[in-house]
Amino acid sequence: MTIVFFMDGVKYDMMKKYMPFLASLNSKPLQSEFGYSCACHATMYTSRYIEEHGTWFIWKKGEKSPYKWINYIPGLKYINFLPLKLLLGKVTRKLSKNTSYSGVPCLVNLPLKYWPLFETTEDVIWNDDKYKPEIPNMFSILKKEKVQHKIVALHSGTQPDDAWNEEGIVDYKNDKFVYFFIGYTDNIMHAYGENANESKEYFTKVDSFIKETYKKAKKDNEDVTILAFSDHGHINIEEPKIDINKYFIQEGKKVNNYIHLIESNFARFWFRNEQEKIEVTKILNKLQNEQLGFILDKEYQKKYHLNMNKEEHGEIVFYLEAPHEFTKTIWGFGKTVKSGHGFEPILPKHYGIFCCNKKLAQDVEFAYLTDVLPSIMVQLGISREGYILRGKNIINTDNAD
């Protein structure tokens, strides 16, 4: 029996300190993707790179915007009143058929006139048959190979106790594979940061649940593989938080004059003409000269497999380095966020976790998200022949320690 625990946003250092059961297992620090959780999830479920599965950010420029209807109400898109934006976001979510984990977020600080230009990158949750049907993923492979399995607590609107409240659906005698989704670990890190008692206590509670689940499985199965992993770590945010519009104002411009998305630590721009590109590049170079971050050039795109469609994901993408974030983003005002992610995968504070009760390969220093699916498939006796997988199995290999 193989039991997988996915925990969003659990960093390697915190696992070692506050999750004693997982810390007692064999483990590797995990290097994430250079992007947000949606990109990480797509990679770990498909074992493909971002440029292959096409998911990098929650939003991309496209013709299928859930907010397209705003264009049909005369004058509405020129009213930038926060309560109205929040109402429009709520109405759109009610009307939308999007069932993905993120759903249809409200684009809080983006001018309404730009909302109809953007569509969500995902519109169904990961175990839906319509999720990237052209690329085999963990869930579709389980179905294809007819593996008796249970998927626990994988749905939108994650709550703190979902995994243990829904654990009762598992048949430990007959299920060959069980997947637990624990998403609230990310929420609590954003809200409190790594030094808060709330975070430490919740991580310890999750660790205890994993330990007790393992004990329960062992009563009915002689051979139980436990695999616990995250998609990325977290880094506590430090001042100053950056208001990108101040840099535009210094040049006599306003960021809202340009088609853009300001996310937590990425700023993406699309241009209507060459002059706009020159103006924005000049301003972003100023941030770069102050060593606040950098524009993702071809070197970084190659290094992190980010050869994406620029018309969809941004003609210029600026990365704000850790431990900083932008204020006044599409998510809100950034005043209460204590911890963030989406930073460079090579930063030790950003390492996620890969833990297993079986031996792990000696010849690798890190686990990677692309290794998750191949490692699971080997445990289930599923051949990778016929599947395109960018990672490798790192559990119970010939060179395991």
C-alpha positions as CSV (number, residue, x, y, z in Angstrom):
1,M,0.0,0.0,0.0
2,T,1.2,3.5,-0.9
3,I,0.0,6.5,1.0
4,V,0.9,10.0,-0.2
5,F,0.5,13.1,1.8
6,F,0.8,16.3,-0.2
7,M,1.2,19.4,2.0
8,D,1.2,22.8,0.3
9,G,4.0,25.2,1.3
10,V,5.9,23.1,3.9
11,K,9.5,24.2,4.0
12,Y,12.3,21.8,4.7
13,D,13.6,23.6,7.8
14,M,10.2,23.7,9.5
15,M,9.6,20.0,8.8
16,K,12.9,19.3,10.6
17,K,12.0,21.4,13.6
18,Y,8.2,20.9,14.1
19,M,7.3,17.6,12.4
20,P,9.1,14.9,14.4
21,F,7.6,11.9,12.7
22,L,8.5,13.2,9.2
23,A,11.9,14.2,10.4
24,S,12.5,10.7,11.6
25,L,12.0,9.4,8.0
26,N,14.4,9.6,5.1
27,S,14.2,13.0,3.5
28,K,15.5,15.2,0.8
29,P,15.1,19.0,0.4
30,L,12.9,19.6,-2.6
31,Q,13.6,22.3,-5.3
32,S,10.5,23.8,-6.6
33,E,9.4,25.5,-9.8
34,F,10.1,29.2,-10.5
35,G,6.5,30.1,-10.2
36,Y,3.4,29.8,-8.0
37,S,1.6,26.8,-6.7
38,C,-0.5,26.1,-9.8
39,A,2.7,25.6,-11.8
40,C,4.2,23.4,-9.1
41,H,1.1,21.2,-9.0
42,A,1.0,20.8,-12.7
43,T,4.6,19.7,-12.7
44,M,4.4,17.2,-9.8
45,Y,1.2,15.6,-11.3
46,T,2.5,15.3,-14.9
47,S,6.4,15.1,-14.4
48,R,6.6,17.7,-17.2
49,Y,8.2,21.1,-17.2
50,I,6.3,24.4,-17.1
51,E,6.9,25.1,-20.8
52,E,5.4,21.7,-21.6
53,H,2.3,21.7,-19.4
54,G,1.7,25.4,-19.9
55,T,0.7,26.4,-16.4
56,W,2.8,29.2,-14.8
57,F,0.4,31.7,-13.2
58,I,-3.2,31.6,-12.3
59,W,-4.0,34.3,-14.9
60,K,-2.9,34.6,-18.6
61,K,-4.0,36.9,-21.4
62,G,-6.7,35.3,-23.5
63,E,-10.1,35.4,-25.1
64,K,-11.9,33.3,-22.6
65,S,-12.1,35.8,-19.7
66,P,-14.7,35.1,-17.1
67,Y,-15.0,38.9,-16.8
68,K,-15.7,39.4,-20.5
69,W,-19.3,40.3,-19.7
70,I,-18.1,43.6,-18.1
71,N,-17.5,44.9,-21.7
72,Y,-21.3,44.6,-22.4
73,I,-22.4,47.1,-19.7
74,P,-21.7,50.6,-21.0
75,G,-19.2,52.5,-18.9
76,L,-18.8,49.8,-16.2
77,K,-15.2,49.0,-16.9
78,Y,-14.1,52.6,-16.3
79,I,-15.4,52.7,-12.7
80,N,-12.6,51.7,-10.4
81,F,-14.4,51.6,-7.0
82,L,-13.1,48.9,-4.7
83,P,-16.5,47.7,-3.3
84,L,-17.8,47.5,-6.9
85,K,-14.8,45.4,-7.9
86,L,-15.4,43.0,-4.9
87,L,-19.0,42.7,-5.9
88,L,-18.2,42.0,-9.5
89,G,-15.7,39.4,-8.4
90,K,-18.3,37.7,-6.2
91,V,-21.0,37.8,-9.0
92,T,-18.6,36.3,-11.5
93,R,-17.6,33.5,-9.2
94,K,-21.2,32.6,-8.7
95,L,-21.8,32.6,-12.5
96,S,-18.6,30.8,-13.4
97,K,-18.4,27.1,-14.1
98,N,-14.7,27.1,-13.1
99,T,-14.1,24.2,-10.7
100,S,-10.3,24.6,-10.3
101,Y,-8.7,24.9,-6.9
102,S,-8.2,28.7,-7.3
103,G,-11.5,29.3,-9.1
104,V,-11.9,32.8,-10.4
105,P,-10.1,35.2,-8.0
106,C,-11.0,38.9,-7.9
107,L,-8.3,41.1,-9.6
108,V,-8.4,43.5,-6.7
109,N,-6.0,46.4,-7.7
110,L,-6.1,45.9,-11.5
111,P,-8.2,48.5,-13.3
112,L,-11.6,47.1,-14.4
113,K,-10.9,47.9,-18.0
114,Y,-8.2,45.2,-18.1
115,W,-10.2,42.5,-16.4
116,P,-11.8,41.2,-19.6
117,L,-8.4,40.7,-21.1
118,F,-7.4,37.8,-18.8
119,E,-8.5,34.3,-18.4
120,T,-7.7,31.6,-15.8
121,T,-5.0,29.1,-16.8
122,E,-6.9,26.3,-15.1
123,D,-10.7,25.7,-15.1
124,V,-11.0,22.3,-13.4
125,I,-9.3,20.7,-10.4
126,W,-6.4,18.3,-11.0
127,N,-8.2,15.0,-10.7
128,D,-10.9,16.0,-13.1
129,D,-10.8,14.1,-16.4
130,K,-10.8,17.4,-18.3
131,Y,-7.5,18.5,-16.6
132,K,-4.8,18.6,-19.3
133,P,-6.3,15.6,-21.2
134,E,-3.4,15.7,-23.6
135,I,-0.9,15.0,-20.9
136,P,-1.1,11.9,-18.7
137,N,-1.1,12.8,-15.0
138,M,-1.1,11.0,-11.7
139,F,-4.8,10.8,-11.5
140,S,-5.5,9.7,-15.0
141,I,-2.7,7.1,-14.8
142,L,-4.3,5.6,-11.7
143,K,-7.6,5.3,-13.6
144,K,-5.9,3.9,-16.7
145,E,-4.0,1.3,-14.8
146,K,-7.0,0.4,-12.7
147,V,-5.3,1.0,-9.3
148,Q,-7.8,0.8,-6.5
149,H,-7.4,4.2,-4.8
150,K,-8.9,7.0,-2.8
151,I,-8.3,10.8,-3.2
152,V,-8.9,12.6,0.1
153,A,-9.8,16.3,0.7
154,L,-8.8,17.4,-2.8
155,H,-11.2,20.2,-3.5
156,S,-11.3,24.0,-3.5
157,G,-12.0,26.0,-0.4
158,T,-9.6,24.0,1.8
159,Q,-10.2,24.0,5.5
160,P,-7.8,23.2,8.3
161,D,-9.2,19.8,9.2
162,D,-10.4,18.5,5.9
163,A,-7.9,15.7,5.6
164,W,-8.6,14.1,8.9
165,N,-12.3,14.8,8.7
166,E,-12.5,13.0,5.4
167,E,-10.0,10.2,6.2
168,G,-12.9,7.8,6.9
169,I,-13.4,7.1,3.2
170,V,-10.1,5.1,3.0
171,D,-10.3,1.3,2.9
172,Y,-6.9,0.4,4.4
173,K,-7.5,-3.3,3.6
174,N,-8.2,-3.0,-0.1
175,D,-7.0,0.4,-1.4
176,K,-3.6,0.2,-3.0
177,F,-3.0,3.9,-3.2
178,V,-4.3,6.8,-1.1
179,Y,-3.6,10.5,-1.7
180,F,-4.2,13.1,1.0
181,F,-4.4,16.8,0.1
182,I,-3.5,19.1,2.9
183,G,-3.7,22.6,1.6
184,Y,-4.1,24.7,4.7
185,T,-0.4,24.5,5.5
186,D,0.1,27.2,2.9
187,N,-2.7,29.3,4.2
188,I,-1.3,29.4,7.7
189,M,2.2,30.3,6.5
190,H,0.9,33.2,4.5
191,A,-1.2,34.4,7.5
192,Y,1.4,33.9,10.3
193,G,4.8,33.2,9.0
194,E,7.3,30.5,10.1
195,N,8.0,31.9,13.6
196,A,4.4,32.1,14.8
197,N,3.1,29.6,17.4
198,E,0.0,29.1,15.1
199,S,2.2,27.8,12.3
200,K,4.3,25.6,14.5
201,E,1.3,24.0,16.3
202,Y,-0.5,23.3,13.0
203,F,2.5,21.7,11.4
204,T,2.9,19.5,14.5
205,K,-0.8,18.6,14.3
206,V,-0.4,17.6,10.6
207,D,2.7,15.5,11.5
208,S,0.7,13.6,14.2
209,F,-2.1,12.9,11.7
210,I,0.4,11.4,9.3
211,K,1.9,9.3,12.0
212,E,-1.5,8.0,13.2
213,T,-2.6,7.3,9.6
214,Y,0.6,5.3,9.0
215,K,-0.1,3.2,12.2
216,K,-3.6,2.6,11.1
217,A,-2.5,1.4,7.7
218,K,0.2,-0.9,9.2
219,K,-2.5,-2.8,11.1
220,D,-4.0,-4.0,7.8
221,N,-0.9,-4.0,5.5
222,E,2.5,-5.5,6.0
223,D,4.2,-3.3,3.5
224,V,3.2,0.4,3.6
225,T,5.1,3.1,1.7
226,I,4.6,6.6,3.2
227,L,5.5,9.5,0.9
228,A,5.1,13.1,2.1
229,F,6.1,16.0,0.0
230,S,5.4,19.7,-0.6
231,D,5.4,21.9,-3.7
232,H,7.7,24.7,-2.3
233,G,8.8,26.3,0.9
234,H,8.1,29.7,2.3
235,I,10.2,32.8,3.1
236,N,9.2,35.3,5.7
237,I,8.5,38.7,4.0
238,E,10.7,41.6,5.1
239,E,10.3,45.3,4.7
240,P,10.4,47.3,2.5
241,K,7.4,46.0,0.6
242,I,7.5,47.5,-2.9
243,D,4.9,49.7,-4.4
244,I,5.9,49.4,-8.1
245,N,3.7,52.5,-9.0
246,K,6.2,54.7,-7.2
247,Y,8.8,53.9,-9.7
248,F,6.4,54.7,-12.5
249,I,5.4,58.1,-10.9
250,Q,9.1,59.0,-10.7
251,E,9.2,58.8,-14.5
252,G,5.9,60.8,-14.9
253,K,3.9,57.6,-15.6
254,K,1.4,55.4,-13.9
255,V,1.5,51.6,-13.9
256,N,-2.3,51.5,-14.6
257,N,-1.6,53.1,-18.0
258,Y,-0.2,49.8,-19.1
259,I,-1.7,46.3,-19.5
260,H,-0.2,44.4,-16.6
261,L,-0.6,42.0,-13.7
262,I,1.2,42.7,-10.4
263,E,1.3,39.5,-8.4
264,S,3.0,38.8,-5.1
265,N,6.5,39.0,-6.4
266,F,6.1,39.1,-10.2
267,A,5.1,42.0,-12.4
268,R,4.0,41.1,-16.0
269,F,3.5,43.5,-18.8
270,W,1.9,43.4,-22.3
271,F,2.4,46.2,-24.8
272,R,0.2,48.0,-27.4
273,N,3.2,49.6,-29.1
274,E,7.0,49.7,-29.0
275,Q,7.0,53.0,-27.0
276,E,5.2,51.4,-24.1
277,K,7.8,48.6,-24.1
278,I,10.6,51.2,-24.0
279,E,9.0,53.1,-21.1
280,V,8.3,50.0,-18.9
281,T,11.7,48.5,-19.6
282,K,13.4,51.7,-18.4
283,I,11.4,51.7,-15.1
284,L,12.0,48.0,-14.5
285,N,15.8,48.5,-15.2
286,K,15.7,51.0,-12.3
287,L,14.4,48.3,-9.9
288,Q,17.0,46.0,-11.3
289,N,19.8,48.5,-10.7
290,E,18.7,48.8,-7.1
291,Q,19.1,45.0,-6.9
292,L,15.4,44.5,-6.1
293,G,15.1,41.8,-8.8
294,F,15.5,41.2,-12.5
295,I,13.7,40.7,-15.8
296,L,13.5,37.1,-16.7
297,D,15.8,36.9,-19.8
298,K,16.5,33.9,-22.1
299,E,19.1,32.6,-19.7
300,Y,16.6,32.2,-16.9
301,Q,13.9,31.0,-19.2
302,K,16.2,28.2,-20.3
303,K,17.4,27.4,-16.8
304,Y,13.9,27.0,-15.4
305,H,12.1,25.7,-18.5
306,L,10.1,28.9,-18.9
307,N,10.0,29.1,-22.7
308,M,6.3,30.2,-22.6
309,N,4.0,32.0,-25.0
310,K,4.7,35.7,-24.3
311,E,1.3,36.8,-25.6
312,E,-0.3,34.7,-22.9
313,H,2.1,35.0,-20.0
314,G,3.8,38.4,-20.4
315,E,6.0,40.1,-22.9
316,I,8.2,41.2,-20.0
317,V,8.2,39.4,-16.7
318,F,9.9,41.1,-13.7
319,Y,10.9,39.0,-10.6
320,L,11.1,40.7,-7.3
321,E,13.7,38.9,-5.2
322,A,13.2,37.4,-1.7
323,P,12.4,38.4,1.0
324,H,10.2,41.2,-0.6
325,E,6.8,41.3,-2.1
326,F,4.8,43.9,-4.0
327,T,2.0,45.9,-2.5
328,K,-1.3,46.7,-4.2
329,T,-1.4,43.5,-6.2
330,I,-4.2,41.7,-7.9
331,W,-4.6,39.8,-4.6
332,G,-5.0,42.8,-2.4
333,F,-2.8,45.3,-0.6
334,G,-0.1,43.0,0.8
335,K,-0.2,44.5,4.3
336,T,-1.0,41.4,6.3
337,V,1.0,38.7,4.4
338,K,3.7,37.4,6.6
339,S,5.3,34.8,4.3
340,G,5.5,34.2,0.6
341,H,6.6,31.8,-2.2
342,G,7.3,31.9,-5.9
343,F,10.9,32.8,-5.3
344,E,13.9,31.2,-7.0
345,P,14.0,27.4,-6.3
346,I,17.7,27.5,-5.5
347,L,17.2,29.5,-2.3
348,P,17.6,27.2,0.7
349,K,14.8,28.9,2.6
350,H,12.5,28.1,-0.3
351,Y,13.2,24.3,-0.3
352,G,10.2,22.1,0.1
353,I,10.2,18.5,1.4
354,F,10.3,14.9,0.1
355,C,10.0,12.4,2.9
356,C,9.7,8.6,2.7
357,N,9.9,5.6,5.1
358,K,11.8,3.8,2.3
359,K,15.4,4.4,1.4
360,L,16.1,7.3,-0.9
361,A,18.7,7.6,-3.7
362,Q,22.2,8.4,-2.4
363,D,23.4,10.1,-5.6
364,V,20.9,13.0,-5.5
365,E,21.2,16.0,-3.2
366,F,17.7,17.2,-4.0
367,A,14.3,15.9,-4.9
368,Y,12.5,17.8,-7.7
369,L,8.8,18.1,-8.4
370,T,9.3,16.1,-11.6
371,D,10.5,13.1,-9.5
372,V,7.2,12.8,-7.6
373,L,5.1,11.0,-10.3
374,P,7.9,8.6,-11.4
375,S,8.6,7.7,-7.7
376,I,4.9,6.9,-7.1
377,M,4.6,4.9,-10.3
378,V,7.5,2.6,-9.3
379,Q,5.9,2.0,-5.9
380,L,2.7,1.0,-7.6
381,G,4.5,-1.3,-10.1
382,I,3.5,0.9,-13.1
383,S,6.0,1.0,-15.9
384,R,7.0,4.4,-17.3
385,E,7.2,2.9,-20.8
386,G,4.9,4.9,-23.0
387,Y,4.9,7.9,-20.7
388,I,7.0,11.0,-21.1
389,L,8.4,11.8,-17.6
390,R,11.1,14.4,-17.0
391,G,11.9,13.1,-13.5
392,K,13.1,9.9,-12.0
393,N,12.3,7.5,-9.3
394,I,14.3,8.2,-6.1
395,I,12.7,5.7,-3.7
396,N,14.3,2.2,-3.1
397,T,16.7,2.6,-6.0
398,D,19.9,0.5,-6.4
399,N,21.9,3.3,-4.9
400,A,19.6,4.1,-2.0
401,D,21.1,4.8,1.4
